[in-house]
Amino acid sequence: MGKPRKRGKNWYVDVMVNGRRYRKCVGPDKRLAELASKDIEVKAAKNQLDFLPKDSDLQKLFQEYLTYTKTNNSPATVKRYTAIVDNFKRYLVGVPFVTKISQLNTKVFEDYKAFRKGEGAKPKTINIELQTLKSMLILAVKWGFSNVNPARGVEFIKVAKKQEARFLTKEECEKLLANSDTWLRPIFFTFLNTGMRKGELEHLTWDDVDFVRRKIKIRAKGSWTPKTEERDIDINDKLLKVLKEQKKKAIGSLVFHDGEGNLIDPNKLRREIMRVAKEAGFPDVTKIHTLRHTFASHLIMSGVDLPSVQKLMGHTNIETTMIYSHLAQNHLTDAVNKLDL
């Protein structure tokens, strides 16, 4: 390791540890210099025995995390997680001194929240990003990149109580379809009569449609996997007619496509529903997911039980389906009020 050396009136620590040289002026006290030298020896031994805190470059962690998520998640999830990591990287550009996991702390994450809020991100979005970053750092501990999760004490932003899911009335459904063109109308009609998620409809192929059994199969295909497990959706009379008409003009394997047999642009349907809903007189409808809520809501109001709706919607947990339970109560109240004995 090397012993303290005296130069002039001062003592210096001059040692080599793992090929790296450490030199420092301690002062005129020889005993202090000896203690400093011994301290370096102890720290070096701890490092060799893996006692010192583990640390890793953040860029290395980001790379490993994205590799991990590409292996274990769907393309849509990978895209979302990549965007979150990119957001955090953009924030770190403004704090260049933070390059390692050990330099992260609650203040860094509080500043990140302010950074994203300043960009216009909603509290719910920021909370999702924080949860993803926390999960990444939990993996960092498991992988031996760090001894502790520096995001453990980070608090989420308080979000206002979630409003009841917006759904279309029967009259609004009719207006939506009436204002849709021949390409869009079958798509909206299928959403309203199946409750499919946007990705499920966009990836639906003719092999998934059984005209004999009158079933639609939601299942994985190629690089795309549904959000939840596979399920069947029954095809009612009106939808059967629409799908048969769609089959007559089929191009390729996709049931609904861009007109040339290719996947519909990921953002096109949302732009279309915003446009059509505005023309129809209800501009507050801005998401395709509203059509899924409409399907579930009308099932409940028609007297269908929650477990059946859960199965049709592909909800993993019945609690997700419970957001529609108040509609069942209102429907029963209306039914009792109509009783005249």
BAPA-653896 format. One line per field, with one value per residue (C-alpha): residue number from 1; residue in three letters; chain; x, y, z. Coordinates in nm, 4 decimals, decimal comma, padded with zeros to 6 digits, m for minus. Each point is the difference from the previous one (the first is absolute). Last residue first. Layout:
BEGIN
seq = NUM | ...
type = ALA | ...
mol = A | ...
east = X | ...
north = Y | ...
up = Z | ...
***
This chain:
BEGIN
seq = 341 | 340 | 339 | 338 | 337 | 336 | 335 | 334 | 333 | 332 | 331 | 330 | 329 | 328 | 327 | 326 | 325 | 324 | 323 | 322 | 321 | 320 | 319 | 318 | 317 | 316 | 315 | 314 | 313 | 312 | 311 | 310 | 309 | 308 | 307 | 306 | 305 | 304 | 303 | 302 | 301 | 300 | 299 | 298 | 297 | 296 | 295 | 294 | 293 | 292 | 291 | 290 | 289 | 288 | 287 | 286 | 285 | 284 | 283 | 282 | 281 | 280 | 279 | 278 | 277 | 276 | 275 | 274 | 273 | 272 | 271 | 270 | 269 | 268 | 267 | 266 | 265 | 264 | 263 | 262 | 261 | 260 | 259 | 258 | 257 | 256 | 255 | 254 | 253 | 252 | 251 | 250 | 249 | 248 | 247 | 246 | 245 | 244 | 243 | 242 | 241 | 240 | 239 | 238 | 237 | 236 | 235 | 234 | 233 | 232 | 231 | 230 | 229 | 228 | 227 | 226 | 225 | 224 | 223 | 222 | 221 | 220 | 219 | 218 | 217 | 216 | 215 | 214 | 213 | 212 | 211 | 210 | 209 | 208 | 207 | 206 | 205 | 204 | 203 | 202 | 201 | 200 | 199 | 198 | 197 | 196 | 195 | 194 | 193 | 192 | 191 | 190 | 189 | 188 | 187 | 186 | 185 | 184 | 183 | 182 | 181 | 180 | 179 | 178 | 177 | 176 | 175 | 174 | 173 | 172 | 171 | 170 | 169 | 168 | 167 | 166 | 165 | 164 | 163 | 162 | 161 | 160 | 159 | 158 | 157 | 156 | 155 | 154 | 153 | 152 | 151 | 150 | 149 | 148 | 147 | 146 | 145 | 144 | 143 | 142 | 141 | 140 | 139 | 138 | 137 | 136 | 135 | 134 | 133 | 132 | 131 | 130 | 129 | 128 | 127 | 126 | 125 | 124 | 123 | 122 | 121 | 120 | 119 | 118 | 117 | 116 | 115 | 114 | 113 | 112 | 111 | 110 | 109 | 108 | 107 | 106 | 105 | 104 | 103 | 102 | 101 | 100 | 99 | 98 | 97 | 96 | 95 | 94 | 93 | 92 | 91 | 90 | 89 | 88 | 87 | 86 | 85 | 84 | 83 | 82 | 81 | 80 | 79 | 78 | 77 | 76 | 75 | 74 | 73 | 72 | 71 | 70 | 69 | 68 | 67 | 66 | 65 | 64 | 63 | 62 | 61 | 60 | 59 | 58 | 57 | 56 | 55 | 54 | 53 | 52 | 51 | 50 | 49 | 48 | 47 | 46 | 45 | 44 | 43 | 42 | 41 | 40 | 39 | 38 | 37 | 36 | 35 | 34 | 33 | 32 | 31 | 30 | 29 | 28 | 27 | 26 | 25 | 24 | 23 | 22 | 21 | 20 | 19 | 18 | 17 | 16 | 15 | 14 | 13 | 12 | 11 | 10 | 9 | 8 | 7 | 6 | 5 | 4 | 3 | 2 | 1
type = LEU | ASP | LEU | LYS | ASN | VAL | ALA | ASP | THR | LEU | HIS | ASN | GLN | ALA | LEU | HIS | SER | TYR | ILE | MET | THR | THR | GLU | ILE | ASN | THR | HIS | GLY | MET | LEU | LYS | GLN | VAL | SER | PRO | LEU | ASP | VAL | GLY | SER | MET | ILE | LEU | HIS | SER | ALA | PHE | THR | HIS | ARG | LEU | THR | HIS | ILE | LYS | THR | VAL | ASP | PRO | PHE | GLY | ALA | GLU | LYS | ALA | VAL | ARG | MET | ILE | GLU | ARG | ARG | LEU | LYS | ASN | PRO | ASP | ILE | LEU | ASN | GLY | GLU | GLY | ASP | HIS | PHE | VAL | LEU | SER | GLY | ILE | ALA | LYS | LYS | LYS | GLN | GLU | LYS | LEU | VAL | LYS | LEU | LEU | LYS | ASP | ASN | ILE | ASP | ILE | ASP | ARG | GLU | GLU | THR | LYS | PRO | THR | TRP | SER | GLY | LYS | ALA | ARG | ILE | LYS | ILE | LYS | ARG | ARG | VAL | PHE | ASP | VAL | ASP | ASP | TRP | THR | LEU | HIS | GLU | LEU | GLU | GLY | LYS | ARG | MET | GLY | THR | ASN | LEU | PHE | THR | PHE | PHE | ILE | PRO | ARG | LEU | TRP | THR | ASP | SER | ASN | ALA | LEU | LEU | LYS | GLU | CYS | GLU | GLU | LYS | THR | LEU | PHE | ARG | ALA | GLU | GLN | LYS | LYS | ALA | VAL | LYS | ILE | PHE | GLU | VAL | GLY | ARG | ALA | PRO | ASN | VAL | ASN | SER | PHE | GLY | TRP | LYS | VAL | ALA | LEU | ILE | LEU | MET | SER | LYS | LEU | THR | GLN | LEU | GLU | ILE | ASN | ILE | THR | LYS | PRO | LYS | ALA | GLY | GLU | GLY | LYS | ARG | PHE | ALA | LYS | TYR | ASP | GLU | PHE | VAL | LYS | THR | ASN | LEU | GLN | SER | ILE | LYS | THR | VAL | PHE | PRO | VAL | GLY | VAL | LEU | TYR | ARG | LYS | PHE | ASN | ASP | VAL | ILE | ALA | THR | TYR | ARG | LYS | VAL | THR | ALA | PRO | SER | ASN | ASN | THR | LYS | THR | TYR | THR | LEU | TYR | GLU | GLN | PHE | LEU | LYS | GLN | LEU | ASP | SER | ASP | LYS | PRO | LEU | PHE | ASP | LEU | GLN | ASN | LYS | ALA | ALA | LYS | VAL | GLU | ILE | ASP | LYS | SER | ALA | LEU | GLU | ALA | LEU | ARG | LYS | ASP | PRO | GLY | VAL | CYS | LYS | ARG | TYR | ARG | ARG | GLY | ASN | VAL | MET | VAL | ASP | VAL | TYR | TRP | ASN | LYS | GLY | ARG | LYS | ARG | PRO | LYS | GLY | MET
mol = A | A | A | A | A | A | A | A | A | A | A | A | A | A | A | A | A | A | A | A | A | A | A | A | A | A | A | A | A | A | A | A | A | A | A | A | A | A | A | A | A | A | A | A | A | A | A | A | A | A | A | A | A | A | A | A | A | A | A | A | A | A | A | A | A | A | A | A | A | A | A | A | A | A | A | A | A | A | A | A | A | A | A | A | A | A | A | A | A | A | A | A | A | A | A | A | A | A | A | A | A | A | A | A | A | A | A | A | A | A | A | A | A | A | A | A | A | A | A | A | A | A | A | A | A | A | A | A | A | A | A | A | A | A | A | A | A | A | A | A | A | A | A | A | A | A | A | A | A | A | A | A | A | A | A | A | A | A | A | A | A | A | A | A | A | A | A | A | A | A | A | A | A | A | A | A | A | A | A | A | A | A | A | A | A | A | A | A | A | A | A | A | A | A | A | A | A | A | A | A | A | A | A | A | A | A | A | A | A | A | A | A | A | A | A | A | A | A | A | A | A | A | A | A | A | A | A | A | A | A | A | A | A | A | A | A | A | A | A | A | A | A | A | A | A | A | A | A | A | A | A | A | A | A | A | A | A | A | A | A | A | A | A | A | A | A | A | A | A | A | A | A | A | A | A | A | A | A | A | A | A | A | A | A | A | A | A | A | A | A | A | A | A | A | A | A | A | A | A | A | A | A | A | A | A | A | A | A | A | A | A | A | A | A | A | A | A | A | A | A | A | A | A | A | A | A | A | A | A | A | A | A | A | A | A | A | A | A | A | A | A
east = m09,9603 | 00,1996 | 00,3691 | 00,1802 | 00,1950 | 00,1303 | 00,1516 | 00,1561 | 00,1616 | 00,1298 | 00,1613 | 00,1583 | 00,1487 | 00,1320 | 00,1508 | 00,1726 | 00,1755 | 00,1848 | 00,3252 | m00,0357 | 00,1457 | 00,3492 | m00,0710 | m00,0821 | 00,3718 | 00,1530 | m00,2488 | m00,0477 | m00,3011 | m00,2234 | 00,1112 | m00,0451 | m00,3410 | m00,1020 | 00,1305 | m00,1891 | m00,3450 | m00,1815 | m00,3157 | m00,0247 | 00,1537 | 00,3042 | 00,0355 | m00,0504 | 00,2863 | 00,2372 | m00,0424 | 00,0121 | 00,3197 | 00,1599 | m00,1250 | 00,1543 | 00,3330 | 00,0165 | 00,0777 | m00,1009 | m00,3668 | m00,0446 | m00,0825 | m00,3618 | m00,1913 | 00,0292 | 00,2646 | 00,2085 | m00,0464 | 00,1086 | 00,3212 | 00,1026 | m00,0899 | 00,2156 | 00,3061 | m00,0210 | m00,0332 | 00,3035 | 00,2514 | 00,1303 | m00,0076 | m00,2262 | 00,1891 | 00,0404 | m00,2442 | m00,0082 | m00,3019 | 00,1635 | m00,1182 | m00,2911 | m00,0514 | 00,3702 | 00,1020 | 00,0422 | m00,2469 | m00,3587 | m00,2826 | m00,2527 | 00,1225 | m00,1132 | m00,3551 | 00,0152 | 00,1341 | m00,2878 | m00,2636 | 00,1505 | 00,0119 | m00,3755 | m00,0768 | 00,2277 | 00,3573 | 00,1135 | 00,3401 | 00,2553 | 00,3020 | 00,3793 | 00,1828 | 00,0543 | 00,1648 | m00,0088 | 00,3273 | 00,1605 | 00,3301 | m00,1664 | m00,3492 | m00,1487 | m00,3692 | m00,3450 | m00,2306 | m00,3209 | m00,2905 | m00,3044 | 00,0488 | m00,0327 | 00,1394 | 00,3155 | 00,2090 | 00,3578 | 00,1300 | m00,1400 | 00,2548 | m00,0386 | 00,3181 | m00,1631 | m00,3010 | 00,2084 | 00,2240 | m00,3010 | m00,1493 | m00,3056 | m00,3370 | m00,1708 | m00,3067 | 00,1128 | 00,3518 | m00,1423 | m00,2311 | 00,2902 | 00,2030 | m00,2902 | m00,0745 | 00,3578 | 00,0488 | m00,3550 | 00,0151 | m00,1034 | m00,2574 | m00,2894 | 00,2062 | 00,0725 | m00,3590 | m00,1393 | 00,2430 | m00,0979 | m00,3673 | 00,0763 | 00,1929 | 00,3760 | 00,2254 | 00,2216 | 00,1571 | m00,0815 | 00,2561 | 00,3195 | 00,0606 | 00,2527 | 00,3614 | 00,2570 | 00,3475 | 00,1951 | 00,2519 | 00,3676 | 00,1299 | 00,1143 | 00,1508 | 00,3598 | m00,0458 | 00,2858 | 00,3045 | 00,0492 | 00,0904 | m00,0316 | m00,2681 | m00,2646 | 00,0872 | m00,0230 | m00,3295 | m00,1455 | 00,1451 | m00,1964 | m00,3164 | 00,0444 | 00,0519 | m00,3217 | m00,1936 | 00,1327 | m00,1090 | m00,3491 | m00,0179 | 00,1033 | m00,2777 | m00,2610 | 00,1245 | m00,0374 | 00,3065 | 00,0089 | 00,3742 | 00,0179 | m00,1643 | 00,2781 | 00,2718 | m00,1853 | m00,0254 | 00,3676 | 00,0893 | m00,1804 | 00,1858 | 00,3385 | m00,1013 | m00,0951 | 00,3493 | 00,2080 | 00,3758 | 00,0472 | m00,1467 | 00,2778 | 00,0159 | m00,1540 | 00,2493 | m00,1486 | m00,3258 | m00,1722 | 00,0736 | m00,1494 | m00,3496 | 00,0384 | 00,1165 | m00,3106 | m00,2242 | 00,1939 | m00,0522 | m00,3738 | m00,0106 | 00,1814 | m00,2513 | m00,2926 | 00,1547 | 00,0897 | m00,3597 | m00,1343 | 00,2546 | m00,1148 | 00,2172 | 00,2654 | 00,2852 | m00,0363 | m00,0380 | 00,3346 | 00,1879 | m00,1577 | 00,1132 | 00,3551 | 00,0401 | m00,1490 | 00,2237 | 00,3109 | m00,1005 | m00,0539 | 00,3567 | 00,0143 | 00,0503 | 00,0478 | 00,0626 | 00,3242 | 00,0001 | 00,0773 | 00,2988 | 00,2436 | m00,1675 | 00,0308 | 00,3713 | 00,0477 | m00,1867 | 00,2227 | 00,3194 | m00,1233 | m00,0607 | 00,3527 | 00,1460 | m00,2140 | 00,1061 | 00,3669 | m00,0440 | m00,1667 | 00,2959 | 00,2455 | m00,1637 | 00,1427 | m00,2903 | m00,2049 | 00,1064 | m00,1654 | 00,1060 | m00,2112 | 00,1214 | m00,2287 | 00,1134 | m00,2398 | 00,1132 | 00,3423 | 00,1073 | 00,1529 | m00,1223 | 00,2048 | 00,1618 | 00,0872 | 00,3019 | 00,2128 | m00,1207 | m00,0786 | m00,1315 | m00,2787 | 00,0507 | m00,0928 | m00,2779
north = m00,1734 | 00,2361 | m00,0816 | 00,2538 | 00,1241 | m00,3506 | m00,0091 | 00,3432 | m00,1103 | m00,3160 | 00,2029 | 00,2399 | m00,2920 | m00,1634 | 00,3287 | 00,0322 | m00,3308 | 00,1333 | 00,0768 | m00,3531 | m00,1466 | 00,0963 | m00,1542 | m00,3277 | m00,0378 | m00,1306 | 00,1930 | m00,1562 | 00,2144 | m00,2976 | m00,1856 | 00,3014 | 00,0665 | m00,3553 | 00,0406 | 00,3347 | m00,1343 | 00,1055 | 00,1983 | 00,2212 | 00,2870 | m00,2182 | m00,0855 | 00,3661 | 00,1037 | m00,2681 | 00,0929 | 00,3728 | m00,0378 | m00,1682 | 00,2857 | 00,2500 | m00,1795 | 00,1565 | 00,3272 | 00,3641 | 00,0114 | 00,3465 | 00,1312 | m00,1303 | 00,1598 | m00,2490 | 00,2112 | m00,0022 | m00,3743 | m00,0490 | 00,1986 | m00,1403 | m00,3510 | 00,0432 | 00,1332 | m00,2913 | m00,2438 | 00,1405 | m00,0083 | m00,3570 | 00,0154 | m00,2830 | m00,3214 | m00,0693 | m00,1523 | 00,2998 | 00,1786 | 00,0675 | m00,3269 | m00,1677 | m00,3759 | m00,0568 | m00,3036 | 00,1542 | 00,2320 | m00,0833 | 00,1725 | m00,2841 | m00,0672 | 00,3453 | m00,0784 | m00,3249 | 00,1936 | 00,2483 | m00,2761 | m00,1909 | 00,3248 | 00,0425 | m00,3577 | m00,0114 | m00,1319 | m00,1532 | 00,0956 | m00,2681 | 00,0490 | m00,0238 | 00,1339 | 00,3699 | 00,2925 | m00,1828 | m00,1115 | 00,1363 | m00,1186 | m00,2721 | m00,0742 | m00,0070 | m00,0684 | 00,1598 | m00,2507 | 00,1352 | m00,2441 | m00,0691 | m00,3791 | m00,0133 | 00,3481 | m00,0640 | 00,3173 | m00,0243 | m00,1451 | 00,3128 | 00,2059 | 00,2428 | 00,2002 | 00,3454 | m00,1293 | m00,1395 | 00,3068 | 00,2293 | m00,2163 | m00,1989 | 00,0825 | m00,2291 | 00,1824 | 00,3619 | m00,0736 | m00,1872 | 00,2905 | 00,2454 | m00,2063 | m00,0685 | 00,3784 | 00,1141 | m00,1160 | 00,0844 | 00,3468 | 00,0842 | 00,2699 | m00,2487 | m00,2357 | 00,2679 | 00,1278 | m00,3489 | m00,0557 | 00,3393 | m00,1009 | m00,3279 | 00,1941 | 00,0074 | m00,0824 | 00,2058 | m00,1944 | 00,1487 | 00,2523 | m00,1058 | 00,1737 | 00,2790 | m00,1073 | 00,0477 | m00,0131 | m00,3088 | m00,0021 | m00,0953 | m00,1863 | m00,3131 | 00,1899 | m00,0532 | m00,3802 | m00,1434 | m00,2219 | 00,0932 | m00,1625 | m00,3498 | m00,1149 | m00,0179 | 00,3538 | 00,1325 | m00,1884 | 00,2072 | 00,3036 | m00,0792 | m00,0512 | 00,3433 | 00,1529 | m00,1636 | 00,1204 | 00,3529 | m00,0070 | m00,1168 | 00,2773 | 00,2579 | m00,1163 | 00,0224 | 00,3492 | 00,1203 | 00,0867 | 00,3621 | 00,0396 | 00,1887 | m00,2980 | m00,2160 | 00,2202 | 00,0411 | m00,3772 | m00,0310 | 00,2534 | m00,2168 | m00,2999 | 00,1643 | 00,1168 | m00,3572 | m00,1240 | m00,1079 | 00,0419 | m00,3636 | m00,1141 | 00,1760 | 00,2889 | 00,2910 | 00,2861 | 00,0756 | 00,1307 | 00,1668 | m00,2933 | m00,2182 | 00,1253 | m00,1142 | m00,3410 | m00,0262 | 00,0665 | m00,2568 | m00,2592 | 00,0714 | m00,0244 | m00,3344 | m00,1254 | 00,0893 | m00,1542 | m00,3165 | m00,0193 | 00,0244 | m00,2558 | m00,2489 | m00,0657 | m00,2394 | 00,0024 | 00,3611 | 00,0942 | m00,1566 | 00,1688 | 00,3288 | m00,0557 | m00,0924 | 00,3143 | 00,2257 | m00,1559 | 00,0558 | 00,3630 | 00,0383 | m00,1034 | m00,2552 | m00,0168 | m00,2651 | 00,1210 | m00,1366 | m00,3457 | m00,1931 | m00,1847 | 00,1778 | 00,3290 | m00,0698 | m00,0688 | 00,3302 | 00,1828 | m00,1556 | 00,0907 | 00,3562 | 00,0283 | m00,1279 | 00,2799 | 00,2571 | m00,1408 | 00,0194 | 00,3609 | 00,0891 | m00,1491 | 00,1972 | 00,3360 | 00,2776 | m00,0063 | m00,2601 | 00,0805 | m00,2435 | m00,2520 | m00,2957 | m00,2074 | m00,2444 | m00,3490 | m00,1697 | 00,2291 | 00,1693 | 00,2203 | 00,3422 | 00,1606 | 00,3092 | 00,1472 | 00,3659 | 00,2018 | m00,0548 | m00,3057 | m00,2923 | m00,3267 | m00,2193 | m00,3721 | m00,1968 | m00,2421
up = m00,8105 | m00,2227 | m00,0314 | m00,2150 | 00,3017 | 00,0545 | m00,3514 | 00,0401 | 00,3269 | m00,1663 | m00,2785 | 00,2465 | 00,1933 | m00,3171 | m00,1102 | 00,3381 | m00,0699 | m00,3058 | 00,1853 | 00,1395 | m00,3201 | 00,1122 | 00,3397 | m00,1760 | m00,0780 | m00,3223 | m00,2111 | m00,3426 | m00,0838 | m00,0754 | 00,3124 | 00,2273 | m00,1529 | 00,0879 | 00,3557 | 00,0306 | m00,0867 | m00,3199 | 00,0801 | m00,3083 | 00,1973 | 00,0616 | m00,3683 | m00,0895 | 00,2248 | m00,1278 | m00,3673 | 00,0746 | 00,2008 | m00,3034 | m00,2185 | 00,2421 | m00,0474 | m00,3472 | 00,1747 | m00,0472 | 00,0986 | 00,1524 | m00,3493 | 00,0199 | m00,2872 | m00,2868 | m00,1747 | 00,3179 | 00,0350 | m00,3616 | 00,0347 | 00,3370 | m00,1172 | m00,3090 | 00,1791 | 00,2425 | m00,2870 | m00,1800 | 00,2857 | m00,0391 | m00,3843 | m00,1172 | m00,0752 | m00,3712 | m00,2504 | m00,2325 | 00,1427 | 00,3350 | 00,1512 | 00,1757 | m00,0285 | m00,0620 | m00,2049 | m00,3425 | m00,1687 | 00,0924 | m00,1892 | 00,0363 | 00,3544 | 00,1129 | m00,1138 | 00,1989 | 00,2974 | m00,0094 | m00,0253 | 00,2922 | 00,1977 | m00,0406 | 00,1009 | 00,3060 | m00,0073 | 00,3296 | 00,1383 | 00,0828 | 00,2270 | 00,0070 | 00,3044 | 00,0677 | m00,1775 | m00,3314 | m00,1622 | m00,3162 | m00,1504 | m00,2058 | 00,1293 | 00,3475 | 00,0517 | 00,0041 | m00,1689 | m00,1516 | 00,0117 | m00,2161 | 00,0110 | m00,3785 | m00,0743 | 00,2013 | m00,0097 | 00,1321 | m00,3293 | m00,1653 | 00,1918 | 00,2924 | 00,0607 | m00,0080 | 00,1930 | 00,2847 | 00,0088 | 00,0513 | 00,2738 | m00,0915 | 00,1555 | m00,2526 | m00,1325 | 00,0385 | m00,1273 | m00,2987 | m00,0874 | 00,0240 | m00,2465 | m00,2327 | m00,0151 | m00,0680 | m00,3582 | m00,1175 | 00,1572 | 00,3551 | 00,0864 | 00,0176 | 00,2151 | 00,2594 | m00,0107 | 00,0659 | 00,2861 | 00,1445 | m00,0052 | 00,1798 | 00,2623 | m00,0230 | 00,2923 | 00,2270 | 00,2870 | 00,3388 | 00,1150 | 00,1720 | 00,3295 | m00,0421 | m00,0183 | 00,2735 | m00,1503 | 00,0951 | 00,2804 | m00,0315 | 00,3050 | m00,1846 | m00,2916 | 00,1131 | m00,0118 | 00,2012 | m00,0490 | m00,3650 | m00,3308 | 00,1511 | m00,2446 | 00,2721 | 00,1140 | m00,3566 | m00,0402 | 00,2827 | m00,1780 | m00,3163 | 00,2018 | 00,1571 | m00,3438 | m00,1231 | 00,3039 | m00,0517 | m00,3650 | 00,0941 | 00,2605 | m00,2606 | m00,2331 | 00,2780 | 00,0921 | m00,3616 | m00,2077 | m00,1163 | m00,0422 | 00,3295 | 00,1686 | m00,1407 | 00,1482 | 00,3311 | 00,0350 | m00,0931 | 00,2695 | 00,2550 | m00,1402 | 00,0468 | 00,3476 | 00,0967 | m00,0816 | m00,2979 | 00,0304 | 00,1048 | m00,3326 | m00,1898 | m00,2488 | 00,1879 | m00,0434 | m00,3434 | 00,1524 | m00,2976 | m00,2297 | 00,2738 | m00,0880 | m00,3584 | 00,1245 | 00,2189 | m00,2992 | m00,2054 | 00,2747 | m00,0095 | m00,3812 | 00,0142 | 00,2563 | m00,2282 | m00,3117 | 00,1910 | 00,1244 | m00,3561 | m00,1238 | 00,2678 | 00,3031 | 00,1326 | m00,2496 | m00,1112 | 00,3685 | 00,0915 | m00,2838 | 00,1043 | 00,3584 | m00,1003 | m00,2093 | 00,2650 | 00,2663 | m00,2119 | m00,0527 | 00,3740 | 00,0773 | 00,2780 | 00,3726 | 00,2624 | 00,3536 | 00,1481 | 00,1540 | m00,3205 | 00,1512 | m00,2332 | 00,0825 | 00,3687 | m00,0420 | m00,1838 | 00,2723 | 00,2657 | m00,1896 | m00,0479 | 00,3741 | 00,0718 | m00,2115 | 00,1782 | 00,3397 | m00,0988 | m00,1178 | 00,3293 | 00,1929 | m00,2138 | 00,0836 | m00,2219 | m00,2465 | m00,1890 | m00,3574 | m00,2415 | m00,2590 | m00,1172 | m00,2955 | m00,1791 | m00,0975 | 00,2375 | 00,2835 | m00,0202 | 00,2921 | 00,0715 | 00,3232 | 00,0618 | 00,3146 | 00,0183 | 00,1209 | m00,3078 | m00,1698 | 00,2266 | m00,1341 | 00,1390 | m00,0655 | m00,3100 | m00,0834
***
